[in-house]
Amino acid sequence: MVDHESKKIVKNFIDFFHQRNLADSFPWLVLGKGPTFSQHKNYDLTQYRTLSLNHALRELAVDVSHIIDIEVVADLDWLLDRNAKYVVLPWFPHCQFKAGTKSLDQYLADFPVLAKLASEERLLWYDLDTGGTRHGQHQPVVVSNFSSEAAVALLAQAGAKEVFTLGVDGGTTYDKAFGDLQATTKFANGQLSFDSQFSQFASIIRQHDIKLAPLGVECPIAIFVGASASEWLPAKVLEYSIARHSSITTKCHFLYQANIEIPRPKRPECQARTPFSFQRFLIPQLKEFSGKAIYLDSDMLVTDDISQLWQLDFGPSTLLCTKADNDYQRQSQFAVMLLHCEKLGWRIHDLIKLLDDGSMSYSDLLHDMKAAPGYRAEIPVNWNSLDLYEPGITSLVHFTDMTQQPWLSNHSPEEAIWLSYLKQAINDDFITLKQVQEQVNCGHIRPSLSKQLMASSEGVAMTLPERMAIDLDFVPPHKLINSTGSISQLTGRLLNMFKSHKNKP
């Protein structure tokens, strides 16, 4: 049975957090044992509330020491009293790296330092989701593999809005300060690397809408998507796919919504091939020539952690693009780019003027990226996989074949992966079925898609002939714009849509 008097002494972390109004004060810094831990000397830690993971407490004093395994309490012993203002553990700490059955109040008799902390109201607890009984009114904290996941989730659940990390790294090594622990605590849970913690970070960001990033890394990740209004749905699915995997908070901007006019080039051969050809050149100005940004086309799907791109080293360059894809015999691609906005001085009116006076051709600007001399093709090809998804290999699918894009066509060989993300986005209320139907009504996507989704929600699979019959009169937006007599066709189509709406009962 739970000793209720002990439980009063051992305070709940979330209640304690709210009582002290800690959500409205400094951002939090979570300190782990990874290689970047030693960088803490480069920062003024008084600007953060600090939370250490396990043995990180050995090296510096912190506001909160977070521990899951009771063996760590034995290792640190009186360092907990000396270096931590508060110590927090699950109500049922892990024992021998597995869910334990002995409660925290029962451990007070075993560890005098815990008893002292409890008597001074410095010992805190929370419910860890182990499939067992809950002991508090708050939702239990979920952890998959590492204590970093529990710590970040606990802070987010308590109400922290900004959380940074240091020493919470991927890979397989500790910082040299913890070299003596390499053979004892590292991967005692059976994991092969620390990488798996990042997928849980992505889930925490989505669930709690927090700002989360390694200390010193620009946050949020600024992503600009080249699109027109007719690409709203694929762009929105792309945004969802990015957020689903990113271990750093992201922010997507659809460039057709930018409040900067793009002049029309005077020379016919320099005019835009697509509605968003020149949009990417707005990015540095939109970022006020500060920090960096990622550019993506709207006809993409991200299946990996985009923070991998965000943390690439520019070196001497101002722009990184994807490497040449030898399988497709294509040159380096500029559909995926990392831009150094502080160094790129692009202003769209100046660039269009270069096209107008003949100083630069359309190909110079769009295909050879002469506006960013010294660019480097450093982004791996798996971040621009053209019309192909290979599980475990592909990080970004680029649906370049407009005749087979899954939101426009029933013949996409990679429809399954894109459709799975659309369904997940709907399940997570990121996109609604009503919005999908609105895109159908606008003529932006194939009509069968909304019916396909509704049938799927009822456990029914529509056949290909059924879908094709529904889409018989559908003309993709790009064909309307590019075809002869496009204005008259578009006008006629809009009139028919208006008449159809007007005649509805």
C-alpha positions as CSV (number, residue, x, y, z in Angstrom):
1,M,0.0,0.0,0.0
2,V,1.1,3.6,-0.6
3,D,2.2,5.5,2.5
4,H,0.1,8.6,2.1
5,E,2.2,10.6,4.6
6,S,5.3,9.8,2.5
7,K,3.5,10.8,-0.6
8,K,2.8,14.2,0.9
9,I,6.5,14.7,1.6
10,V,7.5,13.5,-1.9
11,K,5.8,16.1,-4.1
12,N,4.4,15.5,-7.5
13,F,6.6,17.2,-10.1
14,I,3.8,18.6,-12.3
15,D,2.0,20.1,-9.2
16,F,5.3,21.5,-8.0
17,F,6.0,22.9,-11.5
18,H,2.6,24.7,-11.5
19,Q,2.9,26.0,-8.0
20,R,6.2,27.6,-8.8
21,N,5.0,29.0,-12.2
22,L,8.0,27.5,-13.8
23,A,6.4,27.5,-17.3
24,D,6.6,31.3,-17.4
25,S,10.2,31.7,-16.4
26,F,13.5,30.6,-18.1
27,P,13.7,28.0,-20.8
28,W,14.8,24.5,-19.7
29,L,18.1,22.9,-20.6
30,V,18.3,19.1,-20.5
31,L,21.9,17.8,-20.0
32,G,22.9,14.3,-21.0
33,K,26.1,12.3,-21.2
34,G,26.6,12.6,-25.0
35,P,29.6,14.1,-26.8
36,T,28.2,17.7,-26.8
37,F,28.0,17.8,-23.0
38,S,31.4,19.4,-22.8
39,Q,30.1,22.4,-24.7
40,H,28.2,23.5,-21.6
41,K,31.3,25.6,-20.8
42,N,30.6,27.8,-23.9
43,Y,27.2,28.9,-22.6
44,D,25.8,31.0,-19.7
45,L,23.7,28.4,-18.0
46,T,22.2,30.9,-15.6
47,Q,19.9,31.8,-18.5
48,Y,18.3,28.3,-18.2
49,R,16.7,26.1,-15.7
50,T,18.8,23.0,-15.9
51,L,17.8,19.3,-15.7
52,S,20.4,16.6,-15.7
53,L,19.9,13.0,-16.8
54,N,21.3,10.4,-14.5
55,H,25.1,10.7,-14.1
56,A,25.4,14.1,-15.8
57,L,24.9,15.5,-12.3
58,R,28.4,14.4,-11.4
59,E,29.9,17.2,-13.5
60,L,27.9,20.3,-12.5
61,A,25.1,21.6,-10.2
62,V,21.6,21.7,-11.6
63,D,18.1,22.7,-10.7
64,V,16.7,19.2,-11.2
65,S,18.3,15.8,-11.4
66,H,16.2,13.4,-13.3
67,I,16.7,9.7,-12.6
68,I,14.8,6.6,-13.7
69,D,16.9,3.7,-12.5
70,I,17.4,3.3,-8.7
71,E,21.0,2.1,-9.4
72,V,21.8,5.6,-10.4
73,V,20.8,6.8,-6.9
74,A,23.2,4.4,-5.4
75,D,26.0,5.6,-7.8
76,L,25.4,9.3,-7.1
77,D,24.5,9.0,-3.4
78,W,25.3,12.3,-1.6
79,L,26.1,14.1,-4.9
80,L,22.3,14.3,-5.2
81,D,22.2,16.5,-2.1
82,R,25.2,18.6,-3.1
83,N,24.6,19.2,-6.8
84,A,20.8,19.2,-7.2
85,K,18.2,21.6,-5.9
86,Y,15.6,18.9,-6.5
87,V,15.6,15.3,-7.6
88,V,12.8,13.7,-9.5
89,L,12.1,9.9,-10.1
90,P,9.2,7.8,-11.2
91,W,6.9,6.7,-8.3
92,F,8.0,3.2,-9.3
93,P,11.7,3.6,-10.2
94,H,13.2,1.2,-12.6
95,C,15.4,-1.6,-11.0
96,Q,18.1,-3.3,-13.1
97,F,16.9,-1.3,-16.1
98,K,13.4,-2.7,-16.0
99,A,10.1,-1.5,-14.6
100,G,10.2,-1.8,-10.8
101,T,7.5,-2.8,-8.3
102,K,8.9,-1.0,-5.3
103,S,7.6,2.5,-4.8
104,L,9.7,5.6,-4.2
105,D,8.5,6.1,-0.6
106,Q,9.6,2.6,0.2
107,Y,13.1,3.4,-1.0
108,L,13.5,6.2,1.6
109,A,14.5,3.6,4.2
110,D,17.2,2.2,1.8
111,F,18.8,5.5,0.8
112,P,19.4,8.1,3.5
113,V,20.0,10.8,0.8
114,L,16.5,10.3,-0.5
115,A,15.0,10.5,3.0
116,K,16.9,13.8,3.5
117,L,15.7,15.2,0.2
118,A,12.1,14.2,1.1
119,S,12.3,15.8,4.5
120,E,13.4,19.0,2.9
121,E,10.7,18.8,0.2
122,R,13.3,18.4,-2.5
123,L,12.3,15.0,-3.7
124,L,9.7,14.9,-6.6
125,W,7.9,12.1,-8.3
126,Y,5.8,11.4,-11.4
127,D,4.0,8.5,-13.0
128,L,5.9,6.6,-15.6
129,D,3.9,4.6,-18.1
130,T,4.9,1.0,-17.4
131,G,1.5,-0.5,-18.0
132,G,0.9,-0.7,-14.2
133,T,-1.2,1.2,-11.8
134,R,-1.3,5.0,-11.9
135,H,-0.8,6.9,-8.6
136,G,-1.5,10.5,-9.6
137,Q,-4.1,12.6,-11.3
138,H,-1.8,13.5,-14.2
139,Q,-1.3,11.4,-17.4
140,P,1.7,9.0,-17.0
141,V,4.8,9.9,-18.9
142,V,5.7,7.7,-21.9
143,V,9.2,6.5,-22.5
144,S,10.3,4.1,-25.2
145,N,14.1,3.6,-24.7
146,F,15.9,6.4,-22.9
147,S,15.5,8.7,-19.9
148,S,15.8,11.8,-22.2
149,E,12.4,10.9,-23.6
150,A,10.8,10.8,-20.2
151,A,12.5,14.1,-19.1
152,V,11.5,16.1,-22.1
153,A,8.0,14.6,-22.0
154,L,7.7,15.4,-18.3
155,L,8.7,19.1,-18.8
156,A,6.4,19.4,-21.8
157,Q,3.5,17.9,-19.9
158,A,4.2,20.2,-16.9
159,G,3.9,23.2,-19.2
160,A,7.4,24.1,-20.3
161,K,7.3,25.9,-23.7
162,E,11.0,26.0,-24.6
163,V,13.3,23.0,-24.0
164,F,16.9,22.8,-25.2
165,T,19.3,19.8,-24.9
166,L,23.0,19.4,-24.6
167,G,24.7,16.0,-24.5
168,V,21.5,14.4,-25.7
169,D,23.1,13.1,-28.9
170,G,22.6,10.3,-31.4
171,G,25.3,7.7,-32.1
172,T,27.0,5.4,-29.7
173,T,29.4,7.3,-27.5
174,Y,29.5,9.3,-24.3
175,D,31.4,12.5,-23.6
176,K,34.9,11.8,-22.3
177,A,33.8,13.0,-18.9
178,F,31.7,9.8,-18.6
179,G,34.2,7.4,-20.2
180,D,34.2,5.3,-17.0
181,L,30.6,4.5,-17.6
182,Q,31.0,3.2,-21.2
183,A,31.1,-0.4,-20.1
184,T,28.4,-0.3,-17.4
185,T,25.4,2.0,-18.2
186,K,25.6,2.5,-21.9
187,F,22.9,0.5,-23.8
188,A,22.1,-1.5,-20.7
189,N,18.5,-1.4,-22.1
190,G,19.6,-3.4,-25.2
191,Q,19.6,-0.5,-27.7
192,L,22.3,-0.3,-30.3
193,S,22.5,3.5,-30.5
194,F,21.0,6.6,-29.0
195,D,19.2,7.5,-32.3
196,S,15.8,6.0,-31.3
197,Q,15.2,8.7,-28.8
198,F,14.6,11.3,-31.6
199,S,11.4,9.7,-32.9
200,Q,9.9,10.1,-29.4
201,F,11.0,13.8,-29.4
202,A,9.0,14.3,-32.6
203,S,5.9,12.9,-31.0
204,I,6.4,15.1,-27.9
205,I,6.7,18.2,-30.1
206,R,3.5,17.4,-31.9
207,Q,1.5,16.5,-28.8
208,H,2.5,19.5,-26.7
209,D,3.5,22.1,-29.3
210,I,6.8,22.9,-27.6
211,K,10.0,24.5,-28.9
212,L,12.6,21.7,-28.7
213,A,16.1,21.8,-30.1
214,P,19.8,21.1,-29.3
215,L,21.3,24.1,-27.6
216,G,23.0,26.4,-30.2
217,V,20.8,25.1,-33.1
218,E,18.4,27.6,-34.7
219,C,14.8,26.8,-33.8
220,P,12.3,26.4,-35.2
221,I,13.5,24.8,-38.5
222,A,12.3,27.3,-41.1
223,I,10.9,25.4,-44.1
224,F,9.6,27.2,-47.2
225,V,7.5,25.3,-49.7
226,G,7.2,26.3,-53.3
227,A,3.6,26.0,-54.2
228,S,0.5,27.7,-55.6
229,A,-2.9,27.6,-54.0
230,S,-3.9,24.5,-56.1
231,E,-1.1,22.5,-54.3
232,W,-2.5,23.2,-50.9
233,L,-3.3,19.5,-50.1
234,P,0.1,18.0,-51.1
235,A,1.9,20.9,-49.4
236,K,-0.2,20.3,-46.2
237,V,0.6,16.5,-46.3
238,L,4.3,17.4,-46.8
239,E,4.1,19.7,-43.7
240,Y,2.6,16.9,-41.7
241,S,5.2,14.4,-42.8
242,I,7.9,16.8,-41.8
243,A,6.5,17.3,-38.3
244,R,5.9,13.6,-37.8
245,H,9.6,12.8,-38.0
246,S,11.4,16.0,-36.9
247,S,13.2,15.9,-33.5
248,I,13.5,19.7,-33.7
249,T,10.5,22.0,-33.8
250,T,9.6,23.0,-37.4
251,K,7.7,25.8,-39.0
252,C,6.5,25.5,-42.6
253,H,5.7,28.5,-44.8
254,F,3.8,28.2,-48.1
255,L,5.5,30.6,-50.5
256,Y,2.4,31.5,-52.5
257,Q,1.2,33.2,-49.3
258,A,4.3,35.4,-49.1
259,N,3.5,39.1,-49.1
260,I,6.2,40.0,-51.7
261,E,5.4,40.7,-55.3
262,I,7.4,38.8,-57.9
263,P,7.8,40.9,-61.1
264,R,7.1,39.3,-64.4
265,P,10.3,39.2,-66.5
266,K,10.1,41.2,-69.7
267,R,11.9,38.7,-71.9
268,P,9.5,35.8,-72.9
269,E,12.2,33.2,-72.6
270,C,12.9,34.2,-69.0
271,Q,9.3,34.0,-67.8
272,A,8.4,31.5,-65.1
273,R,7.7,27.9,-66.2
274,T,5.6,27.2,-63.2
275,P,3.6,29.4,-60.8
276,F,6.3,28.9,-58.2
277,S,9.5,29.0,-60.3
278,F,10.9,32.2,-58.7
279,Q,9.4,31.7,-55.2
280,R,12.5,30.2,-53.7
281,F,14.4,33.4,-54.3
282,L,12.1,35.2,-51.8
283,I,13.4,33.1,-48.8
284,P,16.4,35.2,-47.6
285,Q,14.2,38.4,-47.7
286,L,11.4,36.6,-45.9
287,K,13.9,35.5,-43.2
288,E,15.1,39.1,-43.0
289,F,18.5,37.9,-44.1
290,S,19.0,36.1,-40.8
291,G,19.8,32.5,-40.0
292,K,19.1,29.7,-42.5
293,A,16.2,28.0,-44.2
294,I,15.2,24.9,-46.1
295,Y,13.4,25.0,-49.5
296,L,11.2,22.2,-50.7
297,D,8.8,21.7,-53.6
298,S,5.2,21.0,-52.6
299,D,5.1,17.6,-54.5
300,M,7.2,15.9,-51.8
301,L,6.8,13.7,-48.8
302,V,9.4,13.5,-46.0
303,T,9.9,10.1,-44.3
304,D,12.9,10.9,-42.1
305,D,14.1,13.4,-39.5
306,I,14.6,16.7,-41.4
307,S,16.9,17.9,-38.6
308,Q,19.6,15.9,-40.4
309,L,19.5,18.5,-43.2
310,W,19.2,21.4,-40.8
311,Q,22.4,20.6,-39.1
312,L,24.6,20.1,-42.2
313,D,27.7,22.2,-42.3
314,F,27.7,24.9,-44.9
315,G,31.5,25.2,-44.9
316,P,32.4,28.2,-47.2
317,S,29.1,27.9,-49.2
318,T,25.9,29.9,-48.9
319,L,23.7,27.1,-50.4
320,L,23.6,23.3,-50.3
321,C,21.6,21.3,-52.8
322,T,21.2,17.6,-53.4
323,K,23.8,15.5,-55.1
324,A,23.5,14.3,-58.7
325,D,21.3,11.2,-59.1
326,N,23.4,8.9,-61.4
327,D,20.5,6.4,-61.6
328,Y,18.3,9.1,-63.2
329,Q,21.2,10.7,-65.1
330,R,20.2,14.0,-63.7
331,Q,22.4,16.8,-62.5
332,S,22.4,18.3,-59.0
333,Q,18.9,19.3,-58.0
334,F,17.6,22.5,-56.5
335,A,14.2,21.2,-55.4
336,V,15.8,20.5,-51.9
337,M,18.1,23.3,-50.6
338,L,19.6,24.5,-47.4
339,L,20.1,28.3,-47.6
340,H,22.4,30.5,-45.6
341,C,20.0,33.5,-45.4
342,E,22.6,35.7,-43.6
343,K,25.0,35.5,-46.6
344,L,22.5,35.3,-49.5
345,G,21.6,38.8,-50.5
346,W,18.8,37.8,-52.8
347,R,16.1,40.4,-53.6
348,I,13.7,39.2,-56.2
349,H,13.4,42.6,-58.0
350,D,17.2,42.7,-58.4
351,L,17.3,39.1,-59.8
352,I,14.5,39.8,-62.3
353,K,16.3,42.9,-63.4
354,L,19.3,40.6,-64.2
355,L,17.0,38.5,-66.4
356,D,15.6,41.6,-68.1
357,D,18.9,43.2,-69.0
358,G,20.4,39.9,-70.2
359,S,23.0,39.5,-67.5
360,M,21.5,36.2,-66.6
361,S,19.3,33.6,-68.4
362,Y,16.5,31.6,-67.0
363,S,18.7,28.5,-67.0
364,D,21.5,30.4,-65.3
365,L,19.2,31.3,-62.5
366,L,17.0,28.2,-62.1
367,H,19.2,25.3,-63.4
368,D,22.7,26.5,-62.6
369,M,22.0,28.6,-59.5
370,K,24.4,31.3,-60.5
371,A,22.8,33.6,-57.9
372,A,24.6,31.4,-55.3
373,P,28.1,31.0,-56.7
374,G,30.1,28.4,-54.9
375,Y,27.1,26.3,-53.9
376,R,27.8,22.7,-53.0
377,A,25.9,19.5,-53.8
378,E,26.2,18.0,-50.3
379,I,22.6,16.8,-49.6
380,P,22.4,13.0,-50.1
381,V,20.3,11.7,-53.0
382,N,18.0,9.8,-50.6
383,W,16.7,13.3,-49.7
384,N,15.4,13.7,-53.2
385,S,14.3,10.3,-54.3
386,L,12.6,10.9,-57.7
387,D,9.2,9.0,-57.9
388,L,10.5,6.1,-55.8
389,Y,10.1,5.1,-52.1
390,E,12.4,2.5,-50.7
391,P,11.6,1.7,-47.0
392,G,14.7,2.2,-44.8
393,I,16.5,4.1,-47.6
394,T,14.3,7.0,-48.8
395,S,14.2,10.1,-46.7
396,L,12.2,12.2,-49.1
397,V,10.0,11.2,-52.0
398,H,9.7,13.7,-54.8
399,F,6.7,13.0,-57.0
400,T,8.1,14.7,-60.2
401,D,5.9,12.9,-62.7
402,M,2.8,15.1,-62.8
403,T,0.8,12.4,-64.6
404,Q,1.3,10.1,-61.6
405,Q,1.0,12.3,-58.6
406,P,-1.3,10.5,-56.2
407,W,-3.5,13.5,-55.5
408,L,-4.1,13.9,-59.2
409,S,-3.9,10.4,-60.6
410,N,-5.1,6.9,-59.8
411,H,-1.9,5.4,-61.4
412,S,0.8,6.4,-59.0
413,P,3.1,3.5,-58.2
414,E,3.8,5.2,-54.8
415,E,0.3,6.1,-53.9
416,A,0.3,3.8,-50.8
417,I,3.0,5.8,-48.9
418,W,1.5,9.2,-49.7
419,L,-2.0,8.0,-48.9
420,S,-0.9,6.6,-45.6
421,Y,0.4,10.0,-44.5
422,L,-2.7,11.7,-45.6
423,K,-4.8,9.3,-43.5
424,Q,-2.5,9.8,-40.5
425,A,-2.9,13.6,-40.9
426,I,-6.6,13.2,-40.9
427,N,-6.6,10.9,-37.9
428,D,-4.4,13.5,-36.0
429,D,-6.8,16.4,-37.0
430,F,-4.1,18.1,-39.0
431,I,-6.2,17.9,-42.1
432,T,-10.0,17.4,-42.2
433,L,-12.1,15.4,-44.7
434,K,-14.0,18.7,-45.2
435,Q,-10.8,20.4,-46.4
436,V,-10.1,17.5,-48.8
437,Q,-13.6,17.9,-50.2
438,E,-13.1,21.7,-50.6
439,Q,-10.0,20.9,-52.6
440,V,-12.0,18.6,-54.8
441,N,-14.7,21.3,-55.2
442,C,-12.0,23.8,-56.3
443,G,-10.7,21.3,-58.9
444,H,-7.3,21.0,-57.3
445,I,-7.3,17.3,-56.7
446,R,-8.9,14.2,-58.2
447,P,-12.6,13.8,-57.1
448,S,-12.2,10.2,-56.3
449,L,-9.7,11.0,-53.4
450,S,-12.4,12.2,-51.0
451,K,-14.6,9.3,-51.7
452,Q,-11.7,6.9,-51.4
453,L,-10.9,8.3,-48.0
454,M,-14.5,8.0,-46.8
455,A,-14.8,4.5,-48.1
456,S,-11.5,3.6,-46.4
457,S,-12.8,5.0,-43.0
458,E,-15.7,2.5,-43.3
459,G,-13.3,-0.4,-44.1
460,V,-14.2,-0.5,-47.8
461,A,-11.6,-0.4,-50.6
462,M,-12.6,1.3,-53.8
463,T,-11.6,-0.5,-57.0
464,L,-9.5,1.2,-59.6
465,P,-12.3,1.2,-62.2
466,E,-14.6,2.8,-59.6
467,R,-12.1,5.6,-59.0
468,M,-11.4,6.1,-62.6
469,A,-15.1,6.5,-63.4
470,I,-15.4,9.2,-60.8
471,D,-12.4,11.1,-62.2
472,L,-13.5,10.8,-65.8
473,D,-14.0,14.5,-66.4
474,F,-11.2,15.7,-64.1
475,V,-8.5,17.9,-65.6
476,P,-5.5,18.5,-63.4
477,P,-4.8,22.2,-62.7
478,H,-1.5,22.2,-64.5
479,K,-3.1,21.0,-67.7
480,L,-5.7,23.7,-67.5
481,I,-3.0,26.4,-67.2
482,N,-0.7,25.0,-69.9
483,S,-3.2,23.9,-72.5
484,T,-4.3,25.9,-75.5
485,G,-7.3,28.0,-74.7
486,S,-6.6,27.5,-71.0
487,I,-8.3,30.8,-69.9
488,S,-11.5,29.9,-71.7
489,Q,-11.4,26.3,-70.3
490,L,-10.8,27.5,-66.8
491,T,-13.6,30.1,-67.1
492,G,-16.0,27.5,-68.3
493,R,-15.0,25.1,-65.6
494,L,-15.5,27.8,-62.9
495,L,-19.0,28.7,-64.4
496,N,-20.0,25.0,-64.3
497,M,-18.9,24.7,-60.7
498,F,-20.9,27.8,-59.8
499,K,-24.0,26.5,-61.6
500,S,-23.7,23.2,-59.9
501,H,-23.4,24.8,-56.5
502,K,-26.3,27.2,-57.2
503,N,-28.6,24.3,-58.3
504,K,-28.0,22.3,-55.1
505,P,-31.1,21.9,-53.0
